Amino acid sequence: MRDPQPFLAAIDRIDSGGSTALFDGWLAGALQAAEHLDPAALNRVLLLSDGQANCGLTAGGQIAAKVAGLTQRGVSTSAFGLGDDFDEDLMGAIAAAGDGTLAHIESPRQLEALYAAELRGLATTFGRKVSLGIRARNGAALVEVLNDLPPTPAGNFQLPGLRLGQELSVAVRLQLPAWTANQEIASVRLAWDPPGGAARRKRIEHLTLPVLPAAEVAALPSDDAVAEEFAVQAANRARRQAMEALDRGDLAGADSTLGMMAASMASLSRTERTSRELKLLEEKQLLLRSDRNRARKSLSRESLRSSLEVWESEDGHSGN
């Protein structure tokens, strides 16, 4: 851009009418992105909103369905909530349906770092429309997946886009009957679309388990990494339960839920991750007493870290 004045003049002519036609704004950008869709590239809409959808299409489920439809056509959507008045549930649903990034921005100064991170993420993404399939075998049963992962039409789980150098852990509970040594427990299938319109790729792993005498099983040390992951996923669930309590007007219940989870986290071996998670939980307890609105937004964002890409500023927070 050589001359910014026409753009500045156009911005100066924008007036606020006091309503938020969030879907209409997203749709205007989405139609342009779809019109110029490049199958060999990653195509994305960035939605920024500081308010609630109260004009035009306002039903969150319907908006998310429209976003998901565009995602299937090859245009993803990231959702950035600005300030303290945006609808965190809607923005989270849009980011999940859009296979994009969720962010909470409290200061305009954060936008530069967010845009830079978003562009880096697009540049390093090598897989989109990522799905995880878990199929129990030989009488084993999949009890639950602790991550809050959206289901796919094929009965699998939707994962965030695959980025170089980034890890995502999925916590799973399986129930086993009497077992035969080295028999297959489950197959795990990861599938994704590479950029450029190439054929869908997949990787399948088969999980087996040895059989040991009961005394040897009892003597096995616990796996600290697994215990840590399950605790973090449990903390995410506790956040969602605290949000439900807040929505009922039960502040004491929300505080108690977070307090019990913090006590459980404090009992684990201290690692960088468990220490940080404990600090976040304690921060939310304090915030509940001073600003319930901000507390709920932070709880919502943190609870979604296990299922989609959530932007965090350099200090490890996103607007907090």
C-alpha positions in Angstrom: 0.0 0.0 0.0 1.7 3.2 -1.2 -1.0 5.7 -0.2 -2.9 5.0 3.0 -5.1 8.1 2.8 -8.0 6.6 0.8 -8.2 3.8 3.4 -8.1 6.2 6.4 -10.8 8.4 4.8 -13.0 5.3 4.3 -12.6 4.3 7.9 -13.4 7.8 9.0 -16.8 7.6 7.2 -17.8 4.5 9.3 -20.4 5.3 11.9 -21.7 3.1 14.8 -25.4 2.4 14.9 -25.3 0.7 18.3 -26.0 -2.8 16.9 -23.8 -5.7 16.0 -24.6 -7.5 12.7 -21.9 -9.9 13.4 -23.0 -12.6 10.9 -23.5 -10.0 8.1 -20.0 -8.7 8.7 -18.5 -12.2 8.6 -20.6 -13.1 5.5 -19.3 -10.0 3.6 -15.7 -11.1 4.2 -16.5 -14.8 3.6 -18.0 -14.1 0.2 -15.0 -12.2 -0.9 -12.6 -14.9 0.4 -14.7 -17.6 -1.4 -14.8 -15.6 -4.6 -11.0 -15.4 -4.7 -10.4 -18.9 -3.2 -7.0 -20.3 -4.1 -7.1 -24.1 -3.7 -3.3 -24.2 -3.5 -3.2 -21.8 -0.5 -4.8 -21.5 2.9 -7.8 -19.1 2.8 -9.0 -17.5 6.0 -11.4 -14.9 7.3 -10.4 -13.0 10.4 -13.5 -12.0 12.4 -13.1 -9.2 15.0 -16.0 -8.3 17.2 -16.4 -6.2 20.4 -20.1 -7.1 20.9 -23.0 -9.5 20.8 -24.8 -10.6 17.7 -28.0 -8.6 18.1 -28.9 -7.7 14.5 -29.5 -9.9 11.5 -28.9 -13.6 12.1 -28.3 -13.9 15.8 -28.7 -17.7 16.7 -25.2 -19.0 17.6 -25.9 -22.5 16.3 -27.0 -21.2 12.9 -24.0 -18.9 12.6 -21.6 -21.7 13.5 -23.3 -24.0 10.9 -22.8 -21.3 8.2 -19.1 -21.0 9.2 -18.7 -24.8 9.1 -20.2 -24.8 5.6 -17.6 -22.4 4.4 -14.8 -24.3 6.1 -15.8 -27.4 4.1 -15.5 -25.3 0.9 -11.9 -24.4 1.9 -12.2 -21.1 3.7 -11.4 -21.2 7.5 -12.3 -18.5 10.1 -10.5 -17.2 13.1 -12.5 -15.3 15.8 -11.0 -12.5 17.9 -13.0 -11.0 20.7 -12.2 -7.4 21.6 -12.7 -5.8 25.0 -15.1 -7.1 27.7 -18.5 -7.2 26.0 -18.1 -9.7 23.2 -20.0 -13.1 23.3 -17.3 -15.6 24.2 -19.5 -18.6 23.6 -20.3 -17.5 20.1 -16.7 -16.6 19.2 -15.5 -19.9 20.5 -18.1 -21.7 18.4 -17.1 -19.8 15.3 -13.4 -20.5 15.8 -14.2 -24.2 16.3 -16.5 -24.4 13.3 -14.0 -22.4 11.2 -11.0 -24.5 12.0 -9.3 -21.3 13.0 -7.8 -19.4 16.0 -9.6 -18.0 19.0 -8.2 -14.9 20.7 -9.3 -12.5 23.5 -7.9 -9.0 23.0 -8.1 -6.4 25.7 -5.7 -3.8 24.3 -5.2 -2.7 20.7 -1.5 -3.1 21.4 -1.9 -6.9 21.3 -3.2 -6.9 17.7 0.1 -6.6 16.1 1.5 -9.7 17.9 -1.8 -11.6 17.2 -1.7 -10.8 13.5 2.0 -11.9 13.3 1.2 -15.1 15.1 -1.7 -15.8 12.8 0.4 -15.3 9.7 3.1 -17.6 11.1 0.5 -20.2 11.8 -0.8 -20.1 8.3 2.7 -20.3 6.9 3.5 -23.4 9.0 0.2 -25.2 8.6 0.6 -28.4 6.6 -2.7 -30.1 7.4 -6.3 -28.9 7.5 -9.6 -30.6 8.0 -7.8 -32.9 10.5 -9.7 -35.8 12.0 -8.8 -38.3 14.7 -10.5 -41.7 14.6 -10.3 -44.1 17.6 -11.7 -47.6 17.2 -11.6 -50.1 20.1 -10.8 -53.7 19.3 -11.3 -57.2 20.7 -13.9 -56.3 23.3 -12.1 -53.1 24.6 -14.3 -50.1 24.9 -13.7 -46.4 24.4 -15.0 -44.9 27.6 -14.4 -41.2 26.9 -12.1 -38.6 25.3 -11.3 -36.0 27.8 -10.6 -33.3 25.3 -13.6 -31.2 24.3 -13.2 -32.2 20.6 -16.1 -31.5 18.1 -17.4 -34.6 16.4 -17.2 -35.1 12.7 -20.0 -36.5 10.5 -18.1 -39.8 10.2 -18.0 -40.3 14.0 -14.5 -39.1 14.5 -13.0 -36.1 16.3 -12.1 -32.8 14.8 -8.6 -31.6 15.6 -7.0 -28.2 15.0 -4.8 -27.7 11.9 -1.5 -29.5 11.9 1.4 -27.0 12.3 5.1 -27.7 12.1 6.6 -28.0 15.6 3.3 -27.9 17.4 2.1 -30.7 19.7 -1.4 -31.6 20.8 -2.2 -34.3 23.4 -5.4 -36.2 23.5 -6.4 -37.9 26.7 -8.5 -41.1 26.3 -9.9 -43.6 28.8 -10.3 -47.3 27.6 -11.9 -50.2 29.5 -10.5 -53.6 29.0 -12.0 -57.1 29.7 -9.7 -60.1 30.5 -6.9 -59.6 28.1 -4.6 -61.7 25.9 -1.0 -60.5 25.7 -0.1 -58.2 22.8 -3.6 -58.2 21.5 -4.7 -55.1 19.7 -6.6 -52.6 22.0 -7.4 -50.0 19.5 -6.5 -48.4 16.2 -5.9 -44.7 15.9 -6.3 -43.0 12.6 -5.1 -39.4 11.9 -6.3 -37.9 8.5 -5.7 -34.5 7.0 -5.8 -32.5 3.8 -2.5 -31.0 2.8 -2.5 -27.5 1.3 -2.6 -27.4 -2.5 -5.5 -29.7 -3.1 -3.4 -32.9 -2.9 -5.1 -36.2 -2.0 -6.1 -36.6 1.7 -3.4 -38.2 3.8 -3.7 -40.5 6.7 -1.6 -42.3 9.3 -2.8 -45.3 11.3 -1.3 -46.7 14.5 -2.3 -50.0 16.2 -2.1 -50.1 20.0 -1.3 -53.3 21.8 -0.7 -54.2 25.5 1.4 -56.8 27.2 -0.1 -58.8 30.1 1.8 -58.9 33.4 1.1 -60.6 36.8 -1.0 -58.5 39.1 2.0 -57.9 41.5 4.1 -56.5 38.7 1.3 -54.3 37.5 0.8 -52.9 41.0 4.6 -52.1 41.2 4.6 -50.2 37.9 5.4 -46.4 38.5 2.7 -44.0 37.2 3.6 -42.1 34.1 4.0 -38.5 35.2 3.3 -37.1 31.6 0.0 -39.0 31.4 -1.1 -38.0 34.9 -0.2 -34.4 34.1 -2.3 -34.5 30.8 -5.3 -36.0 32.5 -5.1 -33.4 35.3 -5.0 -30.5 32.7 -8.0 -32.0 30.9 -9.8 -32.3 34.1 -9.1 -28.7 34.9 -10.6 -27.7 31.5 -13.7 -29.6 32.5 -13.8 -27.9 35.9 -13.7 -24.5 34.0 -16.7 -25.5 32.0 -18.5 -26.6 35.2 -17.6 -23.3 36.8 -19.0 -21.4 33.8 -22.3 -23.3 34.2 -22.4 -22.4 37.9 -21.9 -18.7 37.0 -24.6 -18.9 34.4 -27.0 -20.1 37.2 -25.8 -17.2 39.4 -24.0 -19.6 41.7 -20.8 -17.7 42.4 -20.0 -19.9 45.4 -20.4 -23.1 43.4 -18.1 -21.7 40.7 -15.4 -20.8 43.2 -15.7 -24.2 45.0 -15.3 -26.0 41.7 -12.1 -24.1 40.8 -10.8 -24.4 44.4 -11.2 -28.2 44.4 -9.5 -28.5 41.0 -6.6 -26.2 42.2 -6.1 -28.4 45.3 -6.0 -31.5 43.0 -3.5 -29.8 40.7 -1.3 -28.7 43.7 -1.0 -32.4 44.8 0.8 -33.3 41.5 4.5 -33.2 40.9 5.5 -29.6 40.2 6.4 -29.1 36.5 6.3 -26.0 34.5 2.9 -27.0 33.1 1.2 -27.9 36.3 2.6 -24.8 38.1 1.2 -22.6 35.3 -2.1 -24.4 35.3 -2.4 -24.0 39.1 -1.6 -20.3 38.8 -4.3 -19.8 36.1 -6.9 -21.5 38.3 -6.0 -19.4 41.3 -6.1 -16.2 39.2 -9.6 -17.1 38.0 -10.8 -17.6 41.6 -9.6 -14.1 42.5 -11.1 -12.7 39.3 -14.5 -14.2 40.2 -14.7 -11.9 43.2 -13.9 -8.7 41.3 -15.1 -9.2 37.7 -17.4 -12.1 36.9 -17.6 -11.1 33.2 -13.9 -11.2 32.6 -13.6 -14.4 34.7 -16.1 -16.1 32.5 -14.4 -15.0 29.3 -11.1 -16.3 30.6 -12.6 -19.6 31.7 -14.2 -20.1 28.3 -11.0 -19.4 26.4 -8.9 -21.6 28.6 -11.4 -24.5 28.5 -11.1 -24.6 24.7 -7.3 -25.0 24.6 -7.6 -28.7 24.2 -9.8 -28.6 21.2 -8.8 -25.6 19.0 -6.0 -23.1 18.5 -6.1 -20.5 21.2 -3.8 -17.5 20.9 -1.8 -16.5 24.0 0.4 -13.4 24.3 4.1 -13.6 25.1 3.4 -13.6 28.9 1.3 -16.8 28.5 -2.0 -15.0 28.7 -4.5 -13.7 26.3 -5.8 -10.4 27.6 -5.4 -11.3 31.3 
